Amino acid sequence: MLVLKTRKTSNSGIVTSEGTLLAANPARVSYKIQNLGQNPLFVREGSGASVSNFDYILAAGTVNDDGKGASYDSPEGQCYVGIITIAGTSPRAVGSYREENAN
């Protein structure tokens, strides 16, 4: 039996508050996060991101949305599929992900 898989890319839109950036998604195969703000962005693969509870920090841009904020790309095939949360002073970020589903 041939199983076809489809790939789809989606994004979170711009998120401007602490909390969930990407919801849990077992079909996610990769994700990318970019800091669009002027302050460091604290990212946690799990719930409860804070300035003292995070997995990595993304450096800020000079002004909002200048494209100079740091980004993180997950390794495809070794992607965390649970909730991803963010924190920081005036967080501003976007997350995108690719998912794969069997048809």
MDTraj code that builds the backbone (N, CA, C; nanometers):
import mdtraj as md
import numpy as np

residues = "MET LEU VAL LEU LYS THR ARG LYS THR SER ASN SER GLY ILE VAL THR SER GLU GLY THR LEU LEU ALA ALA ASN PRO ALA ARG VAL SER TYR LYS ILE GLN ASN LEU GLY GLN ASN PRO LEU PHE VAL ARG GLU GLY SER GLY ALA SER VAL SER ASN PHE ASP TYR ILE LEU ALA ALA GLY THR VAL ASN ASP ASP GLY LYS GLY ALA SER TYR ASP SER PRO GLU GLY GLN CYS TYR VAL GLY ILE ILE THR ILE ALA GLY THR SER PRO ARG ALA VAL GLY SER TYR ARG GLU GLU ASN ALA ASN".split()
xyz = np.array([
    [0.0840, -0.1182, 0.0000],
    [0.0000, 0.0000, 0.0000],
    [0.0882, 0.1240, 0.0000],
    [0.0603, 0.2151, -0.0871],
    [0.1335, 0.3393, -0.0978],
    [0.0692, 0.4434, -0.0061],
    [0.1507, 0.5038, 0.0803],
    [0.1016, 0.6092, 0.1690],
    [0.1614, 0.7407, 0.1221],
    [0.0759, 0.8311, 0.0832],
    [0.1210, 0.9635, 0.0409],
    [0.1260, 1.0559, 0.1612],
    [0.2270, 1.1419, 0.1613],
    [0.2386, 1.2398, 0.2682],
    [0.2311, 1.3784, 0.2095],
    [0.1616, 1.4659, 0.2786],
    [0.1532, 1.6044, 0.2356],
    [0.2277, 1.6915, 0.3347],
    [0.2900, 1.7956, 0.2838],
    [0.3589, 1.8923, 0.3689],
    [0.2872, 2.0246, 0.3602],
    [0.2795, 2.0914, 0.4723],
    [0.2107, 2.2191, 0.4798],
    [0.2930, 2.3107, 0.5694],
    [0.3044, 2.4366, 0.5324],
    [0.3729, 2.5353, 0.6147],
    [0.2702, 2.6332, 0.6695],
    [0.2789, 2.6626, 0.7985],
    [0.1882, 2.7566, 0.8640],
    [0.2695, 2.8477, 0.9541],
    [0.2102, 2.9588, 0.9960],
    [0.2796, 3.0442, 1.0925],
    [0.1848, 3.0960, 1.1982],
    [0.2444, 3.1475, 1.3041],
    [0.1691, 3.1935, 1.4208],
    [0.1144, 3.3337, 1.4041],
    [0.1605, 3.4063, 1.3026],
    [0.1341, 3.5490, 1.2993],
    [0.2246, 3.6153, 1.4031],
    [0.2224, 3.7454, 1.4129],
    [0.3073, 3.8146, 1.5106],
    [0.2438, 3.8014, 1.6484],
    [0.3218, 3.7519, 1.7432],
    [0.2774, 3.7344, 1.8814],
    [0.3443, 3.8436, 1.9646],
    [0.2649, 3.9174, 2.0428],
    [0.3167, 4.0327, 2.1177],
    [0.2932, 4.0223, 2.2675],
    [0.2810, 3.9005, 2.3170],
    [0.2657, 3.8824, 2.4612],
    [0.3322, 3.7520, 2.5035],
    [0.3630, 3.7427, 2.6306],
    [0.4208, 3.6197, 2.6831],
    [0.3185, 3.5072, 2.6733],
    [0.3672, 3.3867, 2.6538],
    [0.2776, 3.2721, 2.6478],
    [0.3054, 3.1866, 2.5261],
    [0.2005, 3.1272, 2.4721],
    [0.2148, 3.0309, 2.3632],
    [0.2501, 3.0992, 2.2310],
    [0.3581, 3.0531, 2.1693],
    [0.3928, 3.0951, 2.0334],
    [0.3438, 2.9910, 1.9341],
    [0.3721, 2.8633, 1.9623],
    [0.3252, 2.7533, 1.8779],
    [0.2584, 2.6486, 1.9662],
    [0.1382, 2.6084, 1.9292],
    [0.0670, 2.5032, 2.0021],
    [0.1323, 2.3681, 1.9736],
    [0.1090, 2.2727, 2.0601],
    [0.1581, 2.1367, 2.0375],
    [0.1027, 2.0855, 1.9049],
    [0.1858, 2.0122, 1.8308],
    [0.1438, 1.9624, 1.6995],
    [0.2264, 1.8375, 1.6667],
    [0.1699, 1.7184, 1.6831],
    [0.2456, 1.5968, 1.6581],
    [0.2854, 1.5774, 1.5118],
    [0.2248, 1.6516, 1.4194],
    [0.2610, 1.6412, 1.2777],
    [0.3751, 1.7359, 1.2396],
    [0.4189, 1.8206, 1.3338],
    [0.5247, 1.9186, 1.3038],
    [0.6569, 1.8462, 1.2782],
    [0.7252, 1.8823, 1.1682],
    [0.8547, 1.8222, 1.1367],
    [0.9689, 1.9230, 1.1487],
    [0.9372, 2.0511, 1.1511],
    [1.0386, 2.1541, 1.1739],
    [0.9678, 2.2832, 1.2129],
    [1.0426, 2.3730, 1.2766],
    [0.9872, 2.5043, 1.3079],
    [1.0973, 2.6090, 1.3077],
    [1.0551, 2.7344, 1.2927],
    [1.1463, 2.8478, 1.2962],
    [1.0826, 2.9571, 1.3789],
    [1.1639, 3.0245, 1.4587],
    [1.1183, 3.1378, 1.5398],
    [1.2111, 3.2549, 1.5108],
    [1.1542, 3.3754, 1.4953],
    [1.2360, 3.4955, 1.4827],
    [1.1895, 3.5996, 1.5831],
    [1.2876, 3.6625, 1.6483],
    [1.2605, 3.7728, 1.7386],
    [1.2407, 3.8979, 1.6540],
    [1.1235, 3.9576, 1.6609],
    [1.0927, 4.0794, 1.5858],
    [1.1013, 4.2039, 1.6724],
    [1.1321, 4.1866, 1.8010],
    [1.1309, 4.2974, 1.8954],
    [1.2667, 4.3575, 1.9233],
    [1.2666, 4.4512, 2.0194],
    [1.3858, 4.5253, 2.0583],
    [1.4472, 4.4746, 2.1885],
    [1.3967, 4.3620, 2.2385],
    [1.4477, 4.3032, 2.3629],
    [1.4735, 4.1545, 2.3404],
    [1.5636, 4.0961, 2.4200],
    [1.5880, 3.9523, 2.4065],
    [1.4583, 3.8731, 2.4234],
    [1.4469, 3.7638, 2.3491],
    [1.3293, 3.6774, 2.3544],
    [1.3702, 3.5444, 2.4172],
    [1.3009, 3.5054, 2.5231],
    [1.3291, 3.3814, 2.5946],
    [1.2318, 3.2748, 2.5452],
    [1.2847, 3.1644, 2.4958],
    [1.2036, 3.0606, 2.4325],
    [1.2169, 2.9306, 2.5101],
    [1.1048, 2.8662, 2.5325],
    [1.1034, 2.7361, 2.6021],
    [1.0251, 2.6349, 2.5198],
    [1.0842, 2.5197, 2.5003],
    [1.0130, 2.4075, 2.4399],
    [0.9359, 2.3403, 2.5521],
    [0.8177, 2.3906, 2.5762],
    [0.7330, 2.3487, 2.6870],
    [0.6564, 2.4700, 2.7354],
    [0.5740, 2.4514, 2.8362],
    [0.4963, 2.5633, 2.8892],
    [0.5774, 2.6393, 2.9930],
    [0.5389, 2.7617, 3.0176],
    [0.5964, 2.8396, 3.1261],
    [0.7274, 2.9095, 3.0988],
    [0.7498, 2.9566, 2.9774],
    [0.8725, 3.0324, 2.9503],
    [0.8782, 3.1556, 3.0398],
    [0.9969, 3.1867, 3.0880],
    [1.0201, 3.3081, 3.1655],
    [1.1677, 3.3447, 3.1504],
    [1.2081, 3.4571, 3.2067],
    [1.3479, 3.4989, 3.1974],
    [1.4397, 3.4096, 3.2796],
    [1.3825, 3.3240, 3.3639],
    [1.4643, 3.2295, 3.4403],
    [1.4323, 3.0834, 3.4060],
    [1.3414, 3.0609, 3.3109],
    [1.3017, 2.9257, 3.2727],
    [1.2869, 2.9225, 3.1196],
    [1.3956, 2.8888, 3.0499],
    [1.3966, 2.8944, 2.9042],
    [1.4975, 2.7929, 2.8507],
    [1.4860, 2.7637, 2.7212],
    [1.5814, 2.6750, 2.6546],
    [1.6860, 2.7532, 2.5761],
    [1.6469, 2.8656, 2.5192],
    [1.7426, 2.9499, 2.4489],
    [1.6900, 3.0929, 2.4430],
    [1.7819, 3.1861, 2.4155],
    [1.7504, 3.3287, 2.4059],
    [1.7813, 3.3740, 2.2647],
    [1.6883, 3.4493, 2.2060],
    [1.7114, 3.5068, 2.0744],
    [1.7379, 3.6565, 2.0900],
    [1.8494, 3.7023, 2.0345],
    [1.8886, 3.8425, 2.0446],
    [1.7881, 3.9320, 1.9738],
    [1.7818, 4.0560, 2.0186],
    [1.6861, 4.1541, 1.9666],
    [1.7370, 4.2227, 1.8407],
    [1.6432, 4.2857, 1.7698],
    [1.6771, 4.3749, 1.6598],
    [1.6990, 4.5151, 1.7134],
    [1.7306, 4.6077, 1.6248],
    [1.7527, 4.7464, 1.6652],
    [1.6203, 4.8188, 1.6862],
    [1.5260, 4.7956, 1.5950],
    [1.3899, 4.8468, 1.6060],
    [1.2954, 4.7323, 1.5721],
    [1.1694, 4.7446, 1.6080],
    [1.0725, 4.6391, 1.5776],
    [1.0695, 4.6089, 1.4278],
    [1.0644, 4.4809, 1.3963],
    [1.0435, 4.4319, 1.2603],
    [1.1529, 4.4722, 1.1612],
    [1.2766, 4.4948, 1.2083],
    [1.3836, 4.5326, 1.1159],
    [1.4539, 4.4123, 1.0515],
    [1.4145, 4.2911, 1.0921],
    [1.4757, 4.1716, 1.0349],
    [1.6122, 4.1383, 1.0921],
    [1.6578, 4.2135, 1.1916],
    [1.7901, 4.1915, 1.2503],
    [1.7854, 4.1086, 1.3776],
    [1.6646, 4.0763, 1.4269],
    [1.6521, 3.9925, 1.5452],
    [1.6937, 3.8498, 1.5128],
    [1.7486, 3.7828, 1.6120],
    [1.7965, 3.6457, 1.5920],
    [1.6804, 3.5521, 1.5614],
    [1.7143, 3.4413, 1.4976],
    [1.6145, 3.3387, 1.4691],
    [1.6711, 3.2017, 1.5047],
    [1.5811, 3.1050, 1.5177],
    [1.6194, 2.9669, 1.5480],
    [1.5441, 2.8745, 1.4534],
    [1.6170, 2.7827, 1.3921],
    [1.5578, 2.6801, 1.3059],
    [1.5786, 2.5449, 1.3716],
    [1.4721, 2.4722, 1.3940],
    [1.4857, 2.3384, 1.4512],
    [1.5407, 2.2450, 1.3447],
    [1.6141, 2.1424, 1.3866],
    [1.6601, 2.0447, 1.2882],
    [1.5430, 1.9597, 1.2403],
    [1.5263, 1.9494, 1.1089],
    [1.4157, 1.8706, 1.0551],
    [1.4366, 1.7240, 1.0908],
    [1.3290, 1.6596, 1.1320],
    [1.3359, 1.5195, 1.1707],
    [1.3668, 1.4998, 1.3182],
    [1.4132, 1.6042, 1.3854],
    [1.4423, 1.5977, 1.5291],
    [1.3708, 1.7131, 1.5986],
    [1.2534, 1.7399, 1.5521],
    [1.1798, 1.8579, 1.5940],
    [1.0947, 1.8304, 1.7180],
    [1.0976, 1.9242, 1.8113],
    [1.0109, 1.9197, 1.9282],
    [0.8673, 1.9474, 1.8821],
    [0.7723, 1.8644, 1.9234],
    [0.6344, 1.8766, 1.8753],
    [0.5367, 1.9283, 1.9815],
    [0.5849, 1.9563, 2.1011],
    [0.4991, 2.0074, 2.2078],
    [0.4805, 2.1578, 2.1967],
    [0.4160, 2.2152, 2.2975],
    [0.3918, 2.3596, 2.3030],
    [0.5255, 2.4341, 2.3122],
    [0.5336, 2.5497, 2.2464],
    [0.6516, 2.6357, 2.2532],
    [0.6042, 2.7709, 2.3045],
    [0.6655, 2.8161, 2.4138],
    [0.6237, 2.9410, 2.4773],
    [0.7380, 3.0421, 2.4755],
    [0.7002, 3.1707, 2.4878],
    [0.7988, 3.2789, 2.4868],
    [0.7763, 3.3726, 2.6048],
    [0.8817, 3.4457, 2.6399],
    [0.8746, 3.5445, 2.7467],
    [0.9788, 3.6527, 2.7201],
    [0.9698, 3.7605, 2.7956],
    [1.0660, 3.8694, 2.7859],
    [0.9964, 4.0020, 2.8078],
    [1.0736, 4.1095, 2.7970],
    [1.0195, 4.2436, 2.8082],
    [0.9613, 4.2822, 2.6731],
    [0.8324, 4.3060, 2.6677],
    [0.7623, 4.3392, 2.5427],
    [0.7958, 4.2420, 2.4304],
    [0.7691, 4.1114, 2.4504],
    [0.8043, 4.0147, 2.3465],
    [0.7306, 4.0431, 2.2159],
    [0.7994, 4.0168, 2.1069],
    [0.7433, 4.0340, 1.9719],
    [0.8125, 3.9310, 1.8850],
    [0.7371, 3.8324, 1.8390],
    [0.7991, 3.7216, 1.7665],
    [0.7029, 3.6616, 1.6660],
    [0.7584, 3.5844, 1.5750],
    [0.6788, 3.5062, 1.4818],
    [0.7373, 3.3653, 1.4791],
    [0.6488, 3.2686, 1.4711],
    [0.6910, 3.1293, 1.4604],
    [0.6257, 3.0676, 1.3382],
    [0.7004, 2.9864, 1.2668],
    [0.6430, 2.9135, 1.1544],
    [0.6831, 2.7681, 1.1683],
    [0.6064, 2.6810, 1.1062],
    [0.6370, 2.5391, 1.1159],
    [0.5924, 2.4672, 0.9907],
    [0.6554, 2.3523, 0.9683],
    [0.6150, 2.2636, 0.8601],
    [0.5608, 2.1371, 0.9261],
    [0.4543, 2.0884, 0.8685],
    [0.3981, 1.9636, 0.9201],
    [0.3833, 1.8643, 0.8062],
    [0.3817, 1.7404, 0.8418],
    [0.3682, 1.6344, 0.7440],
    [0.2578, 1.5420, 0.7899],
    [0.1636, 1.5146, 0.7017],
    [0.0513, 1.4279, 0.7334],
    [0.0400, 1.3183, 0.6291],
    [0.0089, 1.1997, 0.6739],
    [-0.0170, 1.0905, 0.5805],
    [-0.1595, 1.1050, 0.5279],
    [-0.1760, 1.0842, 0.4009],
    [-0.3101, 1.0909, 0.3390],
    [-0.3672, 0.9523, 0.3210],
])
top = md.Topology()
chain = top.add_chain()
for i, resn in enumerate(residues, 1):
    res = top.add_residue(resn, chain, resSeq=i)
    for name in ("N", "CA", "C"):
        top.add_atom(name, md.element.get_by_symbol(name[0]), res)
traj = md.Trajectory(xyz[None], top)
